[in-house]
Amino acid sequence: MSDVSITKLNPLRTAPNLLTLARICLAPFLVAAILDGHYGLSFGLFVAAGLTDALDGTLARVLKQRTMLGSYLDPVADKVLLSTLFLVLMHQGLIPARVTVMVFGRDVGILLVAALLYAAVGRREFTPSIFGKANTFAQVAAVAAVLLHQVTAADWVSVVRLVMLDATMVLTVVSGLHYAWMASRRVGVPAGGVPSGR
């Protein structure tokens, strides 16, 4: 059996998908490090998770190993990691509860709308918007700044932390409304495509 056939039959064996799975597997170690107060370690693990996120998409394009599993798995991995960290950091009193509630509320709303679109018109794709991508970036930067703030009290870290938490709140609302608007326009449009993004 050729390597191409193996890749088609075993999408979990592709390098990009292995990196995505590694990102999911990092989540419990990150949680344990934060709960134990090892913020230097947790920041390092978070950076490592970010690197896997950057590499999996690049490898998928370079190696031509894009799979349907990967298109579903990548955004799921991002949500699992970020949602878990927002909850844990809120539990530790490092992120305001209102920020975490807004982030979760938006994500649950998007999932419900996507499920309704699929049930109503058979549409499975939910293409990421520029606002959604900006919101994901703000969330990642906010978590990184919060963790780094526990390692160093540098003024610039404090400023970045505050700015990114505020940006997360604003972009959560904006991207949520934009997704709702896009969903309303898609009703009645022929189905097709693959889900992607955040």
C-alpha positions in Angstrom: 0.0 0.0 0.0 1.4 3.4 -1.0 2.1 6.2 1.5 -0.7 8.3 -0.2 -3.2 5.5 0.6 -2.0 5.3 4.2 -2.4 9.0 4.6 -6.0 8.8 3.2 -6.9 5.9 5.4 -5.1 7.1 8.5 -5.5 10.9 8.9 -4.4 10.7 12.5 -0.9 9.7 11.2 -0.4 12.9 9.3 2.1 15.3 10.9 -0.3 18.3 11.0 -3.0 16.2 12.8 -0.4 14.8 15.2 0.6 18.3 16.1 -3.0 19.3 16.7 -3.6 16.2 18.9 -0.4 17.2 20.8 -1.9 20.6 21.5 -5.0 19.0 23.0 -2.8 16.7 25.1 -1.0 19.7 26.5 -4.2 21.1 28.1 -4.2 18.9 31.3 -0.5 19.6 31.9 -1.1 23.3 31.5 -4.0 23.2 33.9 -1.9 21.2 36.5 1.0 23.7 36.2 -1.4 26.7 36.8 -3.2 25.1 39.7 0.2 24.3 41.3 1.4 27.9 40.8 4.1 27.0 38.3 3.5 30.0 36.1 6.9 30.0 34.4 6.3 26.4 33.3 2.7 27.1 32.3 3.8 30.0 30.2 6.4 27.8 28.5 3.8 25.1 27.8 1.4 27.7 26.4 4.1 29.0 24.0 4.7 25.4 22.9 1.0 24.9 22.3 1.0 28.1 20.2 3.9 26.8 18.1 2.0 23.6 17.3 -0.9 25.7 16.2 1.3 27.7 13.9 3.1 24.6 12.5 0.1 22.3 11.9 -1.4 24.6 9.3 1.9 25.3 7.6 2.8 21.6 7.4 -0.6 20.8 6.1 0.0 23.1 3.2 3.6 22.3 2.6 3.2 18.5 2.8 -0.2 18.6 1.1 -1.7 16.7 4.0 -4.9 18.6 4.5 -7.7 16.3 5.7 -11.3 16.7 6.7 -10.4 15.5 10.2 -7.8 18.2 10.4 -10.3 20.9 9.4 -12.6 19.9 12.2 -9.8 19.0 14.8 -7.8 22.3 14.6 -10.6 24.7 15.7 -11.7 22.1 18.3 -8.1 22.0 19.7 -8.0 25.8 19.9 -11.3 25.9 21.7 -10.5 23.1 24.2 -7.2 24.8 25.1 -8.4 28.4 25.3 -11.7 27.6 27.0 -10.0 25.4 29.6 -7.4 28.1 30.4 -10.0 30.8 30.7 -11.9 28.7 33.2 -8.8 27.8 35.2 -7.4 31.3 35.2 -10.8 32.6 36.3 -10.8 30.0 39.1 -7.4 31.3 40.2 -8.7 34.9 40.2 -6.4 35.9 37.4 -9.0 36.6 34.7 -12.3 38.5 35.5 -15.4 36.2 35.5 -17.2 38.6 33.1 -14.5 38.0 30.4 -14.8 34.2 30.8 -18.6 34.3 30.7 -18.6 36.4 27.6 -16.1 34.1 25.8 -18.1 31.0 26.7 -21.4 32.6 25.8 -20.1 33.5 22.3 -18.7 30.1 21.7 -21.9 28.3 22.8 -24.0 30.7 20.7 -21.9 30.0 17.6 -22.2 26.2 18.2 -26.0 26.5 18.5 -26.3 28.6 15.4 -24.1 26.2 13.4 -26.2 23.3 14.7 -29.4 25.0 13.7 -28.0 25.8 10.2 -27.0 22.2 9.7 -30.4 21.0 10.9 -32.4 23.5 8.8 -30.5 23.7 5.5 -27.7 21.1 5.8 -24.9 23.6 5.9 -21.8 22.4 7.7 -19.3 25.1 7.0 -18.8 28.1 9.2 -16.0 30.1 7.7 -14.0 32.2 10.1 -14.4 36.0 9.8 -11.7 38.6 10.3 -13.4 39.5 13.6 -13.3 35.9 14.7 -9.6 35.6 13.9 -8.9 38.9 15.7 -10.8 37.6 18.7 -8.8 34.4 18.8 -5.6 36.4 18.6 -6.8 38.6 21.5 -7.7 35.6 23.6 -4.3 34.0 23.0 -2.5 37.2 23.8 -4.6 37.8 26.9 -3.8 34.3 28.3 -0.1 34.7 27.5 0.0 38.1 29.1 -1.9 36.9 32.2 0.6 34.0 32.7 3.6 36.1 32.0 2.3 38.7 34.5 2.7 36.0 37.2 6.3 35.6 36.2 7.3 39.2 35.9 5.9 42.5 37.1 7.2 44.5 34.2 5.1 47.5 33.4 4.7 46.6 29.7 3.4 43.1 30.7 0.7 44.7 32.9 -0.3 47.1 30.1 -0.5 44.3 27.5 -2.6 42.2 29.9 -5.1 44.9 30.5 -5.3 45.9 26.8 -5.7 42.3 25.6 -8.4 41.5 28.2 -10.4 44.6 27.1 -9.8 43.7 23.4 -11.1 40.2 24.1 -14.3 41.5 25.6 -14.9 44.0 22.7 -14.0 41.5 19.9 -16.1 38.7 21.6 -19.2 40.9 21.2 -18.3 42.2 17.7 -17.4 38.7 16.3 -20.5 37.1 17.9 -22.8 39.7 16.3 -20.9 39.3 13.0 -21.3 35.5 13.0 -25.0 35.9 13.8 -25.3 38.3 10.8 -23.5 35.9 8.5 -25.7 33.0 9.7 -28.8 34.9 8.9 -27.6 35.5 5.3 -26.7 31.8 4.8 -30.2 30.6 5.4 -31.5 29.3 2.1 -28.1 29.2 0.4 -27.1 25.8 -1.0 -25.1 23.6 1.4 -21.5 22.6 0.8 -18.0 23.0 2.1 -15.9 22.1 5.1 -15.9 23.8 8.5 -12.9 25.8 9.4 -11.5 28.5 11.7 -12.5 29.8 15.1 
